[in-house]
Amino acid sequence: MKKTDLILPPTSAPVSPARRGFLRGGAAAAAAVAMPFELLGSGAAHAVQLPFSPDYGPLVDVMDGSTGYPLLRLPEGFKYWSFGWTGDLMAEGIATPGSHDGMAVVEASANKLVLVRNHERTGKTGSFAPAKMSYDPIATGGTTNLTFNPRTGQWLSAFASLGGTLTNCAGGPTPWGSWLSCEETSNGLHSGYTKSHGWVFEVPATGATNPQPLTDMGAFSHEACAVDPVTGYVYETEDSTPSGLYRFIPNVKGRLNQGGRLQMMKLKVAANASTTIAGTAYPYFDTGVAGFANGITWDVEWVDIADPTAMFLPGTTTYGGVRAQGLRQGACSFRRGEGAWYGNGVIYICSTSGGATGKGQIFGYDPRRETLTLVYESTGAGVCDGPDNVAWSPRGSLILCEDGGAAVKRLHGLTVDGTIFPFCENNVDFSASGFGPYTRPSGTRFSANAKSQEFCGATFHNEWLFVNIQTPGITFAITGPWDNGAL
């Protein structure tokens, strides 16, 4: 293992002014483009927690432009509109499914953005989507597509795009205009479904979805995908402990349905843990243990997964057959690998339960240098409680969706020099002691305090941030004076 003073290419994104450690927009950011990233990962600066961004200001109640309720707390000057609530009727008359999760903008023009949104639902009550776009007719998960006009700030429509899948947690956008929707499950034929599950599916921005799994991308408890636009390689996280970070090398760039090769990350470092598989102990490296400083970097290599469809350990229905193939070869592990996002040449990865406090780590994998760096580690639940989904801002920072045990869930900004601050709080409370019960035009009634429910699916497009609250299931479009600060 070694230290590094770089996690991003030295000329690729604005660097934070030393006065505040924050990225600024406009001319200040443009002037900083050629400056090196002296602080990130160097050990010269330690992670800094702030109660709010000194540039954006403290969080205040902000009224939803669609309902008039203060559903979110944001810095003053920001505004938002909600859409696509659970139960709302979509374009084809189908009720919007709940459990909103991963999401991204997958197609953009001047007057219309297309987003694909996951629904992390499980059960055997049937697909919400038409049969032609449903994989397993009794499974309840899937995706919906949303359209939005960025010029007018208006939500336009929603429609079903994939059904008959299970526990569609996260995924990731592709450079060719689609969304990779990931099943985070071990259920399947052995548990009463009509098809095996634990796969990745590709959903286009427009046109019919082919509801067939991309089996060469592996059968495991998928969480997120991030595509390197240079190579077309797809990086996949796994929500378990231990869990692997996988690399899918397609036979044809941009044509994932034509198959490819699956590999698991291995670090060039001595093992610090072991696992027993079929009675034999195998050493591996656990990235989530205590004692690593922000900025520590390891060299990376990859091991081949001979059978990416081996969902279970041999002769059992115990999940982990793909992961076991890598661990037998000394591959490295993360503690609940969840969010993943490509930003500025780096694949960012959330280890939701990693680190000394178990409250999460953010790693950066540099595919050109073949290195993995610990970018940030949470020092406790009050700072950042289990980062899950992650996204890269066009202004050069990360947004983290919190998924821990906090009574009020937050979105955090994380700058390239390790400064973290709350940017948004969940304020959804339709209990009697909150806003009181609320009924949508669809007739769906909401009456619970949902402040503890997680943010999911954060994704930026220029001056817009889109994000979900999983329960009761709401999608938001947020905009404001981004250039005043880091996001």
C-alpha positions as CSV (number, residue, x, y, z in Angstrom):
1,M,0.0,0.0,0.0
2,K,1.1,3.6,-0.6
3,K,0.2,7.2,-0.3
4,T,-0.7,9.3,-3.3
5,D,-1.3,13.0,-3.9
6,L,-3.6,12.4,-6.8
7,I,-6.9,10.7,-7.4
8,L,-8.0,12.7,-10.4
9,P,-6.0,13.7,-13.4
10,P,-4.1,16.9,-12.6
11,T,-5.8,19.0,-15.3
12,S,-9.3,17.6,-15.3
13,A,-11.5,19.5,-12.9
14,P,-11.5,22.7,-10.8
15,V,-9.7,22.6,-7.5
16,S,-11.0,24.1,-4.2
17,P,-9.7,27.5,-3.2
18,A,-7.6,27.1,0.0
19,R,-9.6,29.8,1.8
20,R,-12.6,27.5,2.2
21,G,-11.7,24.2,0.6
22,F,-14.6,24.5,-1.7
23,L,-15.1,24.5,-5.4
24,R,-16.6,27.7,-6.8
25,G,-18.3,28.2,-10.1
26,G,-17.9,30.6,-12.9
27,A,-14.6,32.4,-13.5
28,A,-13.0,31.2,-10.3
29,A,-13.5,27.6,-11.2
30,A,-12.3,28.2,-14.8
31,A,-9.1,29.8,-13.5
32,A,-8.4,26.7,-11.3
33,V,-8.6,24.1,-14.0
34,A,-4.9,23.6,-14.4
35,M,-4.1,23.5,-10.7
36,P,-3.0,20.2,-9.2
37,F,-5.1,18.4,-6.6
38,E,-2.5,18.9,-3.8
39,L,-5.0,18.0,-1.0
40,L,-7.0,15.1,-2.0
41,G,-5.5,11.9,-0.8
42,S,-2.2,13.5,0.2
43,G,-2.6,13.3,3.9
44,A,-1.9,17.1,4.1
45,A,-5.6,17.7,4.8
46,H,-7.9,15.6,6.8
47,A,-11.6,15.2,6.2
48,V,-13.5,18.2,7.6
49,Q,-17.1,18.1,8.7
50,L,-19.2,21.3,8.5
51,P,-22.8,21.8,9.8
52,F,-23.7,23.3,6.4
53,S,-21.9,24.8,3.4
54,P,-20.5,28.3,4.2
55,D,-21.2,29.2,0.6
56,Y,-24.7,27.9,0.3
57,G,-25.7,28.6,3.9
58,P,-27.8,26.8,6.5
59,L,-30.7,24.6,5.7
60,V,-34.2,26.0,5.9
61,D,-37.7,24.7,5.1
62,V,-38.4,25.2,1.4
63,M,-41.9,24.8,-0.1
64,D,-42.4,22.2,-2.9
65,G,-43.4,24.0,-6.1
66,S,-45.9,21.2,-6.8
67,T,-47.7,20.6,-3.5
68,G,-46.9,23.6,-1.4
69,Y,-45.6,21.5,1.5
70,P,-42.1,22.0,2.9
71,L,-41.0,18.5,1.9
72,L,-37.3,19.3,1.8
73,R,-34.9,21.5,3.8
74,L,-32.3,23.2,1.5
75,P,-30.1,26.2,1.5
76,E,-32.0,29.5,0.9
77,G,-32.3,30.2,-2.8
78,F,-32.9,26.6,-3.9
79,K,-36.3,25.4,-5.1
80,Y,-37.8,22.1,-6.3
81,W,-40.8,20.4,-7.7
82,S,-42.0,16.9,-6.8
83,F,-43.4,14.4,-9.3
84,G,-44.1,10.7,-9.8
85,W,-45.5,9.9,-6.3
86,T,-46.4,6.3,-5.5
87,G,-49.9,5.7,-6.9
88,D,-49.9,8.5,-9.4
89,L,-51.2,7.4,-12.8
90,M,-48.6,7.3,-15.5
91,A,-49.2,7.9,-19.2
92,E,-50.6,4.5,-20.0
93,G,-52.9,4.6,-16.9
94,I,-50.7,2.4,-14.8
95,A,-50.3,3.4,-11.1
96,T,-46.7,4.5,-10.3
97,P,-45.1,1.6,-8.3
98,G,-43.4,2.5,-5.0
99,S,-40.0,2.0,-3.5
100,H,-38.3,4.5,-5.7
101,D,-34.5,3.9,-5.8
102,G,-31.6,4.3,-8.3
103,M,-32.1,6.8,-11.1
104,A,-30.2,8.7,-13.8
105,V,-30.7,11.0,-16.8
106,V,-30.0,8.8,-19.8
107,E,-31.0,11.1,-22.7
108,A,-31.0,14.9,-23.0
109,S,-32.0,17.6,-25.4
110,A,-32.7,21.3,-25.0
111,N,-36.3,20.7,-24.2
112,K,-36.5,17.2,-22.7
113,L,-34.6,15.0,-20.4
114,V,-35.4,11.3,-20.0
115,L,-34.7,9.7,-16.7
116,V,-35.0,6.0,-15.8
117,R,-36.0,5.2,-12.2
118,N,-35.7,1.9,-10.3
119,H,-38.4,0.5,-8.0
120,E,-36.9,-1.7,-5.3
121,R,-39.9,-4.0,-4.9
122,T,-40.0,-7.7,-4.1
123,G,-42.9,-10.1,-4.0
124,K,-45.1,-12.3,-6.2
125,T,-48.1,-10.2,-6.8
126,G,-47.4,-9.6,-10.5
127,S,-45.6,-7.2,-12.8
128,F,-46.8,-3.7,-13.0
129,A,-45.6,-3.4,-16.6
130,P,-47.1,-4.7,-19.9
131,A,-46.3,-8.4,-20.6
132,K,-44.0,-7.6,-23.5
133,M,-41.6,-5.7,-21.2
134,S,-41.9,-8.1,-18.2
135,Y,-39.2,-10.7,-17.4
136,D,-40.9,-12.8,-14.7
137,P,-44.7,-12.3,-14.8
138,I,-45.2,-12.7,-11.0
139,A,-42.3,-10.4,-9.9
140,T,-43.1,-6.9,-8.8
141,G,-39.9,-4.8,-9.3
142,G,-38.9,-2.9,-12.4
143,T,-38.3,0.6,-13.8
144,T,-40.3,3.6,-15.0
145,N,-39.1,6.4,-17.3
146,L,-39.7,10.1,-16.6
147,T,-39.5,13.1,-18.9
148,F,-38.7,16.6,-17.8
149,N,-38.3,20.0,-19.5
150,P,-35.1,21.6,-18.2
151,R,-35.9,25.0,-19.7
152,T,-39.4,25.4,-18.1
153,G,-38.7,23.2,-15.0
154,Q,-41.8,21.2,-15.8
155,W,-42.3,17.4,-15.3
156,L,-43.9,16.1,-18.5
157,S,-44.8,12.4,-18.2
158,A,-44.0,9.0,-16.8
159,F,-44.4,5.4,-18.2
160,A,-43.5,1.9,-17.3
161,S,-40.3,0.6,-19.0
162,L,-39.4,-2.7,-17.3
163,G,-41.3,-5.1,-15.1
164,G,-41.2,-8.6,-13.7
165,T,-37.8,-8.1,-12.0
166,L,-36.9,-8.1,-8.3
167,T,-35.4,-5.6,-5.9
168,N,-34.2,-3.2,-8.5
169,C,-32.0,-1.2,-6.2
170,A,-29.4,0.9,-8.1
171,G,-27.7,0.6,-11.5
172,G,-26.1,3.2,-13.7
173,P,-26.4,5.2,-16.9
174,T,-24.5,4.2,-20.0
175,P,-22.8,6.6,-22.5
176,W,-25.0,5.2,-25.3
177,G,-28.3,6.4,-23.8
178,S,-29.6,3.6,-21.6
179,W,-29.9,2.6,-17.9
180,L,-28.5,-0.6,-16.3
181,S,-31.0,-1.7,-13.7
182,C,-29.6,-4.1,-11.1
183,E,-31.4,-6.8,-9.1
184,E,-30.2,-6.9,-5.5
185,T,-31.6,-10.3,-4.5
186,S,-30.9,-14.0,-4.0
187,N,-34.5,-15.0,-4.7
188,G,-35.5,-16.9,-7.8
189,L,-36.6,-20.4,-8.9
190,H,-35.7,-21.9,-5.6
191,S,-38.0,-19.5,-3.8
192,G,-41.1,-19.8,-6.0
193,Y,-40.5,-17.3,-8.8
194,T,-40.8,-18.4,-12.4
195,K,-37.4,-17.2,-13.4
196,S,-33.9,-16.9,-11.8
197,H,-33.1,-13.4,-10.4
198,G,-29.9,-11.5,-9.5
199,W,-29.2,-10.0,-12.9
200,V,-28.6,-6.7,-14.7
201,F,-31.1,-5.5,-17.3
202,E,-30.6,-2.7,-19.9
203,V,-33.4,-0.2,-20.3
204,P,-33.4,2.3,-23.2
205,A,-34.4,5.9,-22.9
206,T,-37.1,5.4,-25.5
207,G,-38.5,2.4,-27.4
208,A,-39.3,-1.1,-26.1
209,T,-37.1,-2.7,-23.4
210,N,-35.9,-6.3,-24.1
211,P,-36.6,-7.8,-20.7
212,Q,-33.8,-10.3,-20.9
213,P,-30.9,-10.5,-18.3
214,L,-27.3,-9.7,-19.2
215,T,-26.1,-13.0,-17.8
216,D,-22.4,-12.5,-18.5
217,M,-22.5,-9.6,-16.1
218,G,-22.9,-12.0,-13.2
219,A,-25.6,-13.4,-10.9
220,F,-25.2,-11.8,-7.5
221,S,-26.7,-9.2,-5.2
222,H,-26.2,-6.3,-7.6
223,E,-26.2,-2.8,-6.4
224,A,-24.8,-0.2,-8.9
225,C,-23.0,0.1,-12.2
226,A,-20.6,2.7,-13.5
227,V,-19.5,2.7,-17.2
228,D,-16.0,4.0,-18.2
229,P,-16.9,5.9,-21.5
230,V,-13.3,5.5,-22.8
231,T,-13.2,1.7,-22.7
232,G,-16.9,0.8,-22.4
233,Y,-16.0,-1.4,-19.3
234,V,-18.8,-1.7,-16.7
235,Y,-17.9,-1.6,-13.0
236,E,-20.4,-3.4,-10.7
237,T,-20.8,-3.3,-6.9
238,E,-22.3,-6.0,-4.7
239,D,-24.4,-5.3,-1.6
240,S,-23.1,-7.9,0.9
241,T,-20.2,-8.4,3.3
242,P,-17.8,-9.5,2.0
243,S,-18.6,-8.1,-1.4
244,G,-16.7,-7.8,-4.7
245,L,-16.1,-4.9,-7.1
246,Y,-16.5,-6.4,-10.6
247,R,-15.4,-5.3,-14.0
248,F,-17.3,-6.5,-17.1
249,I,-15.3,-6.3,-20.3
250,P,-17.8,-6.5,-23.2
251,N,-17.0,-8.4,-26.4
252,V,-18.3,-5.3,-28.3
253,K,-18.2,-1.9,-26.7
254,G,-21.7,-0.6,-26.1
255,R,-23.3,-4.0,-27.0
256,L,-23.6,-5.6,-23.6
257,N,-26.1,-8.2,-24.9
258,Q,-23.3,-9.7,-27.0
259,G,-21.5,-11.0,-23.9
260,G,-18.1,-10.5,-22.4
261,R,-15.8,-11.3,-19.5
262,L,-16.4,-10.8,-15.8
263,Q,-13.5,-10.0,-13.4
264,M,-13.2,-9.2,-9.7
265,M,-10.8,-6.6,-8.2
266,K,-7.7,-7.7,-6.4
267,L,-5.3,-5.4,-4.6
268,K,-1.5,-5.9,-4.6
269,V,-1.2,-6.1,-0.8
270,A,-1.0,-8.8,1.8
271,A,-4.2,-10.3,3.0
272,N,-5.7,-9.1,6.3
273,A,-8.8,-11.4,6.5
274,S,-9.9,-14.9,5.5
275,T,-13.2,-16.6,4.6
276,T,-14.1,-20.3,4.6
277,I,-15.6,-21.7,1.5
278,A,-16.6,-25.4,1.3
279,G,-14.5,-26.1,4.4
280,T,-11.3,-24.4,3.2
281,A,-10.0,-21.0,4.5
282,Y,-9.0,-18.5,1.8
283,P,-7.1,-15.2,2.6
284,Y,-8.3,-12.0,1.1
285,F,-8.0,-8.2,1.7
286,D,-10.8,-6.4,3.5
287,T,-10.9,-2.7,2.6
288,G,-13.4,-1.9,5.4
289,V,-11.2,-2.5,8.5
290,A,-10.1,0.2,10.8
291,G,-6.7,1.9,10.5
292,F,-6.6,3.3,6.9
293,A,-6.1,7.0,6.5
294,N,-7.9,9.0,3.9
295,G,-5.7,9.1,0.8
296,I,-4.2,5.6,1.2
297,T,-3.8,4.0,-2.3
298,W,-3.3,0.4,-3.4
299,D,-2.3,-0.9,-6.8
300,V,-5.0,-3.0,-8.6
301,E,-5.1,-6.1,-10.6
302,W,-8.0,-8.3,-11.7
303,V,-8.9,-12.0,-11.5
304,D,-11.2,-13.8,-13.9
305,I,-14.6,-15.2,-12.9
306,A,-14.9,-18.5,-14.7
307,D,-18.6,-18.9,-14.3
308,P,-20.5,-15.5,-13.9
309,T,-23.9,-17.4,-13.7
310,A,-22.9,-19.5,-10.6
311,M,-25.4,-17.8,-8.3
312,F,-24.9,-20.3,-5.4
313,L,-22.1,-22.1,-3.8
314,P,-21.7,-25.5,-5.3
315,G,-24.4,-28.0,-4.3
316,T,-26.3,-25.4,-2.2
317,T,-28.8,-22.6,-2.4
318,T,-26.4,-20.4,-0.4
319,Y,-25.8,-17.2,-2.3
320,G,-22.3,-16.1,-3.2
321,G,-21.1,-18.4,-6.0
322,V,-19.7,-15.6,-8.1
323,R,-18.0,-13.8,-5.2
324,A,-16.5,-17.1,-3.9
325,Q,-14.7,-17.6,-7.2
326,G,-12.9,-14.2,-6.7
327,L,-12.1,-14.7,-3.0
328,R,-10.5,-18.0,-3.7
329,Q,-8.0,-16.1,-5.8
330,G,-7.4,-13.5,-3.1
331,A,-9.7,-10.8,-4.5
332,C,-10.4,-7.8,-2.3
333,S,-13.6,-7.1,-0.5
334,F,-15.8,-4.1,0.5
335,R,-18.3,-3.9,3.3
336,R,-21.6,-3.5,1.5
337,G,-20.5,-2.1,-1.9
338,E,-23.4,0.1,-2.9
339,G,-23.3,3.3,-5.0
340,A,-21.0,3.7,-8.0
341,W,-20.5,6.6,-10.4
342,Y,-18.1,7.6,-13.1
343,G,-16.9,11.2,-12.7
344,N,-13.9,12.9,-14.4
345,G,-12.0,9.8,-15.2
346,V,-12.6,8.0,-11.8
347,I,-15.0,5.3,-10.7
348,Y,-16.4,6.3,-7.3
349,I,-17.6,3.5,-5.0
350,C,-19.6,3.6,-1.7
351,S,-18.8,1.0,0.9
352,T,-21.9,1.7,3.1
353,S,-20.7,-0.1,6.2
354,G,-17.0,0.2,5.9
355,G,-14.4,1.9,8.1
356,A,-13.6,2.2,11.8
357,T,-17.1,3.3,12.8
358,G,-18.9,1.2,10.2
359,K,-20.6,4.3,8.9
360,G,-19.2,4.2,5.4
361,Q,-16.3,4.9,3.1
362,I,-15.9,6.4,-0.4
363,F,-13.3,4.9,-2.7
364,G,-12.0,6.2,-6.1
365,Y,-10.7,3.7,-8.7
366,D,-8.5,5.2,-11.4
367,P,-8.8,2.8,-14.4
368,R,-5.8,4.5,-16.2
369,R,-3.4,4.2,-13.3
370,E,-5.0,0.9,-12.0
371,T,-5.1,2.3,-8.4
372,L,-7.8,2.3,-5.7
373,T,-7.8,5.2,-3.2
374,L,-9.7,5.7,0.0
375,V,-11.2,9.2,-0.7
376,Y,-13.3,9.6,2.5
377,E,-14.3,7.7,5.6
378,S,-17.1,8.8,7.9
379,T,-16.1,9.3,11.5
380,G,-19.6,8.7,12.8
381,A,-23.3,8.7,12.3
382,G,-23.6,12.4,13.0
383,V,-21.2,13.2,10.2
384,C,-22.5,10.8,7.4
385,D,-24.5,7.7,8.3
386,G,-24.0,5.0,5.7
387,P,-23.5,6.6,2.2
388,D,-25.4,4.6,-0.4
389,N,-26.0,6.1,-3.8
390,V,-23.4,8.6,-5.1
391,A,-23.3,10.9,-8.1
392,W,-20.7,13.3,-9.6
393,S,-21.7,17.0,-9.9
394,P,-20.8,18.8,-13.2
395,R,-19.2,21.4,-10.9
396,G,-16.7,18.9,-9.5
397,S,-17.9,17.4,-6.3
398,L,-19.8,14.3,-5.1
399,I,-23.4,14.1,-3.7
400,L,-24.0,11.3,-1.2
401,C,-27.4,9.7,-0.4
402,E,-27.5,8.7,3.3
403,D,-28.9,5.3,4.3
404,G,-28.2,4.7,8.0
405,G,-30.3,4.8,11.1
406,A,-30.6,8.6,11.4
407,A,-34.1,9.9,12.4
408,V,-33.7,12.5,9.6
409,K,-32.0,11.4,6.3
410,R,-29.7,13.8,4.5
411,L,-28.0,14.4,1.2
412,H,-24.3,15.4,1.7
413,G,-21.9,17.3,-0.4
414,L,-18.3,15.9,-0.5
415,T,-15.6,18.1,-2.1
416,V,-12.5,16.9,-3.7
417,D,-10.4,18.0,-0.6
418,G,-12.5,15.9,1.8
419,T,-14.9,18.5,3.1
420,I,-18.4,17.1,3.8
421,F,-21.5,19.0,4.6
422,P,-25.3,18.4,4.7
423,F,-27.0,19.9,1.6
424,C,-30.6,18.7,2.0
425,E,-32.8,17.0,4.7
426,N,-35.9,14.9,4.3
427,N,-38.8,16.8,5.9
428,V,-41.7,14.6,4.7
429,D,-44.1,14.2,7.6
430,F,-47.8,13.6,6.9
431,S,-48.4,12.3,10.5
432,A,-50.9,14.1,12.7
433,S,-48.1,15.9,14.4
434,G,-46.6,17.0,11.1
435,F,-48.4,18.3,8.0
436,G,-51.4,16.0,8.6
437,P,-52.6,13.4,6.1
438,Y,-52.3,14.2,2.4
439,T,-54.2,12.7,-0.5
440,R,-52.9,12.8,-4.1
441,P,-55.1,13.4,-7.1
442,S,-54.9,9.6,-7.7
443,G,-56.6,9.0,-4.4
444,T,-53.5,7.6,-2.7
445,R,-53.4,8.8,0.9
446,F,-50.2,9.5,2.9
447,S,-50.3,9.7,6.7
448,A,-46.9,8.7,8.0
449,N,-43.7,10.5,9.2
450,A,-41.2,9.7,6.5
451,K,-38.2,11.8,7.6
452,S,-36.2,8.7,8.4
453,Q,-36.7,7.3,4.9
454,E,-33.6,7.2,2.6
455,F,-32.7,9.4,-0.3
456,C,-31.9,7.4,-3.5
457,G,-31.0,7.9,-7.1
458,A,-29.3,11.3,-7.0
459,T,-28.3,12.4,-10.5
460,F,-27.2,15.8,-11.9
461,H,-27.8,17.4,-15.3
462,N,-26.4,20.9,-15.6
463,E,-28.4,23.1,-13.2
464,W,-30.8,20.3,-12.1
465,L,-30.4,17.7,-9.3
466,F,-32.9,14.9,-9.4
467,V,-33.4,12.6,-6.4
468,N,-35.9,10.2,-4.9
469,I,-37.1,9.6,-1.4
470,Q,-37.7,5.8,-1.4
471,T,-40.8,5.8,0.9
472,P,-43.5,7.0,0.4
473,G,-42.0,7.2,-3.1
474,I,-41.4,10.7,-4.4
475,T,-39.1,12.2,-7.1
476,F,-37.8,15.7,-6.9
477,A,-36.2,18.1,-9.4
478,I,-34.0,20.7,-7.5
479,T,-32.3,23.8,-8.8
480,G,-30.7,26.9,-7.4
481,P,-27.5,28.9,-7.2
482,W,-25.1,25.9,-7.6
483,D,-22.2,28.0,-8.7
484,N,-22.1,29.7,-5.2
485,G,-20.5,26.5,-3.8
486,A,-19.2,23.0,-4.3
487,L,-22.1,21.2,-5.9
